[in-house]
């Protein structure tokens, strides 16, 4: 027969409940993918990447208040443009860092961020038009 402790990933021990969850493994904080010091090592040069990306975005027309809104507004948190920006500035792996440092990558990411930001603005404008139209129809 299969014991309940084996099914839930524990191992039998003596004590009040008769089992204990195993320590270690992919779900724990010391796993390779979530180790803080390792992740921070890929952030070397983040300030230089941010300055270069901001300058490239300014050339493409995304600067000032609009860029500040993209990076600081709660409306843009988790948006594709925000994620693309942060993935370039703060890569999460050695491969992503190497990719960020490639010659043409800055221009590619800047173009992608601008496109994704314009797309989000267009979707929001469409939603507003539909919402206003619905309210007008409801009033009529």
Backbone as CSV, one residue per row, in Angstrom:
resi,resn,N_x,N_y,N_z,CA_x,CA_y,CA_z,C_x,C_y,C_z
1,UNK,0.837,-1.189,0.000,0.000,0.000,0.000,0.878,1.246,0.000
2,UNK,0.294,2.365,-0.452,1.004,3.636,-0.523,0.543,4.493,0.641
3,UNK,1.499,5.007,1.399,1.131,5.820,2.557,0.808,7.244,2.123
4,UNK,0.034,7.935,2.952,-0.350,9.314,2.674,0.883,10.226,2.687
5,UNK,1.858,9.927,3.535,3.068,10.738,3.607,3.825,10.697,2.282
6,UNK,3.870,9.556,1.645,4.550,9.441,0.363,3.807,10.215,-0.718
7,UNK,2.492,10.205,-0.685,1.701,10.890,-1.705,1.851,12.403,-1.647
8,UNK,2.030,12.964,-0.479,2.132,14.418,-0.377,3.578,14.891,-0.322
9,UNK,4.500,14.043,-0.620,5.896,14.454,-0.692,6.576,14.534,0.648
10,UNK,6.083,13.830,1.629,6.702,13.853,2.938,7.449,12.562,3.205
11,UNK,7.970,12.462,4.392,8.614,11.222,4.797,8.144,10.900,6.206
12,UNK,7.936,9.638,6.483,7.442,9.274,7.811,8.425,9.662,8.915
13,UNK,7.915,10.200,9.993,8.707,10.476,11.189,7.827,10.196,12.396
14,UNK,8.445,10.183,13.530,7.623,10.031,14.729,7.188,11.408,15.182
15,UNK,6.039,11.478,15.744,5.553,12.767,16.214,4.048,12.824,16.164
16,UNK,3.533,13.986,16.335,2.100,14.175,16.449,1.353,13.738,15.184
17,UNK,1.860,14.121,13.990,1.149,13.821,12.754,1.711,12.621,11.998
18,UNK,2.889,12.156,12.351,3.447,10.964,11.735,4.122,11.205,10.390
19,UNK,4.214,12.442,9.942,4.916,12.737,8.687,5.422,14.168,8.720
20,UNK,6.354,14.463,7.825,6.924,15.797,7.752,7.269,16.085,6.291
21,UNK,6.992,17.286,5.829,7.339,17.634,4.446,8.848,17.664,4.290
22,UNK,9.298,17.237,3.133,10.732,17.241,2.849,11.237,18.665,2.686
23,UNK,12.459,18.867,3.060,13.119,20.157,2.856,13.903,20.087,1.547
24,UNK,14.045,21.232,0.887,14.803,21.274,-0.359,13.916,20.976,-1.544
25,UNK,14.485,20.962,-2.719,13.716,20.681,-3.924,13.389,21.945,-4.683
26,UNK,12.671,21.833,-5.782,12.446,22.990,-6.645,11.524,24.058,-6.076
27,UNK,10.773,23.764,-5.014,9.828,24.750,-4.492,10.420,25.631,-3.409
28,UNK,11.631,25.398,-3.003,12.198,26.125,-1.866,12.973,27.347,-2.313
29,UNK,13.203,28.271,-1.369,13.831,29.549,-1.688,15.295,29.424,-2.079
30,UNK,15.936,28.305,-1.798,17.333,28.178,-2.154,17.517,27.532,-3.535
31,UNK,16.456,27.459,-4.313,16.576,26.862,-5.634,17.372,27.779,-6.551
32,UNK,17.911,27.224,-7.591,18.784,27.942,-8.510,18.083,29.125,-9.171
33,UNK,16.830,28.985,-9.532,16.151,30.029,-10.289,15.768,31.239,-9.452
34,UNK,15.680,31.115,-8.149,15.255,32.240,-7.323,16.327,32.723,-6.366
35,UNK,17.550,32.286,-6.539,18.608,32.679,-5.629,18.968,34.141,-5.876
36,UNK,18.789,35.001,-4.863,18.869,36.455,-5.020,20.236,36.926,-5.514
37,UNK,21.327,36.410,-4.938,22.651,36.878,-5.338,22.934,36.556,-6.790
38,UNK,22.490,35.406,-7.252,22.715,35.022,-8.638,21.925,35.931,-9.572
39,UNK,20.692,36.246,-9.219,19.866,37.112,-10.051,20.465,38.518,-10.121
40,UNK,20.988,39.006,-9.002,21.562,40.342,-8.980,22.829,40.432,-9.806
41,UNK,23.541,39.332,-10.001,24.768,39.385,-10.782,24.482,39.725,-12.238
42,UNK,23.275,39.467,-12.716,22.913,39.798,-14.091,22.479,41.249,-14.230
43,UNK,22.346,41.961,-13.115,21.923,43.350,-13.162,23.099,44.305,-13.324
44,UNK,24.310,43.768,-13.433,25.484,44.602,-13.647,25.301,45.358,-14.954
45,UNK,25.477,46.661,-14.916,25.312,47.483,-16.102,23.876,47.914,-16.345
46,UNK,22.987,47.679,-15.387,21.570,48.016,-15.564,21.380,49.516,-15.755
47,UNK,22.137,50.318,-15.011,21.994,51.771,-15.140,22.377,52.226,-16.551
48,UNK,23.458,51.694,-17.083,23.895,52.062,-18.435,22.869,51.605,-19.473
49,UNK,22.308,50.399,-19.287,21.287,49.916,-20.224,20.036,50.782,-20.149
50,UNK,19.666,51.206,-18.938,18.482,52.055,-18.763,18.684,53.407,-19.452
51,UNK,19.840,54.025,-19.247,20.120,55.329,-19.853,20.117,55.212,-21.376
52,UNK,20.760,54.172,-21.901,20.811,53.980,-23.352,19.422,53.716,-23.919
53,UNK,18.626,52.913,-23.226,17.276,52.606,-23.709,16.378,53.847,-23.634
54,UNK,16.502,54.629,-22.571,15.724,55.866,-22.469,16.069,56.828,-23.598
55,UNK,17.359,56.924,-23.938,17.780,57.804,-25.036,17.225,57.301,-26.372
56,UNK,17.273,55.998,-26.582,16.750,55.418,-27.832,15.233,55.582,-27.915
57,UNK,14.551,55.469,-26.792,13.102,55.687,-26.779,12.765,57.153,-27.069
58,UNK,13.590,58.068,-26.567,13.365,59.488,-26.823,13.505,59.789,-28.313
59,UNK,14.462,59.151,-28.971,14.628,59.327,-30.416,13.379,58.848,-31.152
60,UNK,12.742,57.816,-30.619,11.557,57.247,-31.259,10.260,57.907,-30.799
61,UNK,10.358,58.937,-29.962,9.182,59.701,-29.589,8.530,59.313,-28.270
62,UNK,9.146,58.445,-27.518,8.586,58.038,-26.223,9.514,58.562,-25.135
63,UNK,9.171,59.704,-24.556,10.034,60.282,-23.527,9.195,61.137,-22.585
64,UNK,9.861,61.726,-21.633,9.206,62.644,-20.704,8.114,61.996,-19.883
65,UNK,6.957,62.688,-19.854,5.836,62.234,-19.032,5.303,60.876,-19.481
66,UNK,5.327,60.650,-20.793,4.796,59.386,-21.307,5.660,58.205,-20.866
67,UNK,6.982,58.374,-20.904,7.884,57.319,-20.442,7.764,57.143,-18.938
68,UNK,7.663,58.247,-18.197,7.500,58.156,-16.742,6.205,57.429,-16.394
69,UNK,5.142,57.696,-17.148,3.877,57.006,-16.902,4.009,55.515,-17.180
70,UNK,4.723,55.166,-18.238,4.918,53.757,-18.569,5.646,53.025,-17.452
71,UNK,6.632,53.672,-16.864,7.468,53.011,-15.859,6.922,53.098,-14.440
72,UNK,6.094,54.108,-14.153,5.675,54.325,-12.769,4.188,54.172,-12.517
73,UNK,3.370,54.244,-13.540,1.923,54.187,-13.357,1.456,52.764,-13.081
74,UNK,0.495,52.652,-12.190,-0.085,51.340,-11.886,-0.846,50.781,-13.081
75,UNK,-1.302,51.652,-13.976,-2.026,51.201,-15.168,-1.141,50.404,-16.110
76,UNK,0.164,50.638,-16.052,1.088,49.974,-16.969,1.832,48.803,-16.338
77,UNK,1.666,48.592,-15.053,2.349,47.470,-14.399,1.918,46.165,-15.040
78,UNK,2.871,45.369,-15.449,2.568,44.080,-16.064,2.234,44.166,-17.534
79,UNK,2.230,45.370,-18.103,1.919,45.501,-19.531,3.080,44.951,-20.350
80,UNK,2.817,44.542,-21.583,3.898,44.020,-22.419,5.043,45.022,-22.614
81,UNK,4.731,46.304,-22.754,5.775,47.316,-22.933,6.637,47.424,-21.675
82,UNK,5.997,47.413,-20.521,6.721,47.484,-19.246,7.614,46.260,-19.058
83,UNK,7.084,45.092,-19.376,7.877,43.858,-19.238,9.053,43.836,-20.202
84,UNK,8.854,44.301,-21.437,9.957,44.335,-22.410,11.052,45.292,-21.937
85,UNK,10.655,46.451,-21.419,11.608,47.430,-20.898,12.433,46.814,-19.767
86,UNK,11.742,46.249,-18.777,12.446,45.682,-17.622,13.272,44.453,-17.965
87,UNK,12.836,43.666,-18.913,13.609,42.480,-19.301,14.935,42.872,-19.925
88,UNK,14.954,43.992,-20.621,16.212,44.469,-21.204,17.110,45.074,-20.135
89,UNK,16.544,45.887,-19.270,17.344,46.573,-18.250,17.815,45.602,-17.169
90,UNK,16.948,44.677,-16.756,17.271,43.715,-15.693,17.131,42.284,-16.199
91,UNK,18.088,41.788,-16.964,17.979,40.405,-17.453,18.038,39.416,-16.293
92,UNK,17.400,38.255,-16.490,17.280,37.287,-15.400,18.185,36.077,-15.545
93,UNK,18.952,36.017,-16.612,19.856,34.880,-16.784,21.089,35.333,-17.551
94,UNK,22.082,34.468,-17.573,23.318,34.775,-18.294,23.048,34.923,-19.790
95,UNK,22.172,34.080,-20.322,21.818,34.161,-21.738,21.081,35.443,-22.075
96,UNK,20.175,35.864,-21.186,19.442,37.114,-21.399,20.378,38.311,-21.322
97,UNK,21.376,38.255,-20.434,22.363,39.329,-20.337,23.196,39.401,-21.609
98,UNK,23.631,38.250,-22.095,24.401,38.222,-23.341,23.572,38.751,-24.501
99,UNK,22.305,38.403,-24.532,21.405,38.880,-25.580,21.214,40.389,-25.492
100,UNK,21.095,40.927,-24.279,20.910,42.365,-24.086,22.131,43.154,-24.529
101,UNK,23.289,42.527,-24.477,24.522,43.224,-24.839,24.890,43.083,-26.308
102,UNK,24.066,42.410,-27.099,24.330,42.296,-28.530,24.213,43.661,-29.195
103,UNK,24.876,43.813,-30.323,24.997,45.119,-30.984,23.649,45.756,-31.325
104,UNK,22.763,45.069,-31.989,21.516,45.680,-32.435,20.348,45.518,-31.490
105,UNK,20.589,44.939,-30.340,19.486,44.616,-29.434,18.816,45.859,-28.857
106,UNK,19.575,46.895,-28.584,19.017,48.128,-28.016,17.947,48.711,-28.935
107,UNK,18.249,48.828,-30.212,17.284,49.384,-31.162,16.060,48.496,-31.295
108,UNK,16.268,47.190,-31.280,15.152,46.252,-31.392,14.211,46.366,-30.202
109,UNK,14.766,46.425,-29.007,13.951,46.526,-27.795,13.230,47.869,-27.751
110,UNK,13.916,48.935,-28.136,13.280,50.258,-28.143,12.095,50.273,-29.110
111,UNK,12.268,49.691,-30.282,11.171,49.633,-31.250,10.011,48.806,-30.697
112,UNK,10.332,47.687,-30.054,9.297,46.825,-29.485,8.536,47.543,-28.368
113,UNK,9.248,48.240,-27.500,8.597,48.963,-26.402,7.667,50.037,-26.963
114,UNK,8.144,50.785,-27.961,7.298,51.827,-28.570,6.052,51.220,-29.204
115,UNK,6.225,50.138,-29.946,5.084,49.485,-30.590,4.084,48.985,-29.555
116,UNK,4.575,48.292,-28.540,3.690,47.735,-27.518,2.964,48.836,-26.748
117,UNK,3.657,49.947,-26.504,3.020,51.068,-25.806,1.925,51.695,-26.672
118,UNK,2.210,51.912,-27.958,1.187,52.460,-28.863,-0.004,51.518,-28.967
119,UNK,0.270,50.212,-29.029,-0.804,49.226,-29.118,-1.689,49.276,-27.875
120,UNK,-1.081,49.397,-26.696,-1.852,49.481,-25.456,-2.703,50.747,-25.436
121,UNK,-2.136,51.871,-25.874,-2.899,53.116,-25.929,-4.079,52.999,-26.893
122,UNK,-3.868,52.345,-28.041,-4.943,52.171,-29.020,-6.052,51.286,-28.460
123,UNK,-5.678,50.217,-27.770,-6.682,49.337,-27.165,-7.480,50.083,-26.096
124,UNK,-6.805,50.910,-25.325,-7.503,51.689,-24.297,-8.456,52.697,-24.935
125,UNK,-8.012,53.353,-26.005,-8.876,54.309,-26.702,-10.098,53.612,-27.294
126,UNK,-9.919,52.420,-27.843,-11.042,51.649,-28.375,-12.020,51.298,-27.267
127,UNK,-11.497,50.885,-26.130,-12.355,50.551,-24.998,-13.171,51.776,-24.577
128,UNK,-12.507,52.950,-24.504,-13.215,54.169,-24.112,-14.323,54.516,-25.111
129,UNK,-14.031,54.402,-26.413,-15.062,54.693,-27.416,-16.254,53.755,-27.261
130,UNK,-15.979,52.470,-27.091,-17.057,51.503,-26.920,-17.841,51.763,-25.636
131,UNK,-17.129,52.114,-24.586,-17.778,52.406,-23.308,-18.684,53.639,-23.440
132,UNK,-18.157,54.704,-24.067,-18.954,55.921,-24.264,-20.158,55.656,-25.148
133,UNK,-19.974,54.845,-26.192,-21.079,54.518,-27.080,-22.157,53.739,-26.328
134,UNK,-21.736,52.820,-25.485,-22.683,52.030,-24.702,-23.479,52.909,-23.735
135,UNK,-22.775,53.850,-23.104,-23.472,54.772,-22.191,-24.464,55.646,-22.947
136,UNK,-24.075,56.099,-24.146,-24.982,56.932,-24.946,-26.207,56.147,-25.374
137,UNK,-26.029,54.875,-25.744,-27.157,54.039,-26.143,-28.071,53.742,-24.967
138,UNK,-27.494,53.597,-23.789,-28.290,53.325,-22.596,-29.133,54.534,-22.207
139,UNK,-28.612,55.742,-22.431,-29.338,56.970,-22.119,-30.453,57.243,-23.112
140,UNK,-30.318,56.754,-24.345,-31.293,57.044,-25.400,-32.569,56.251,-25.234
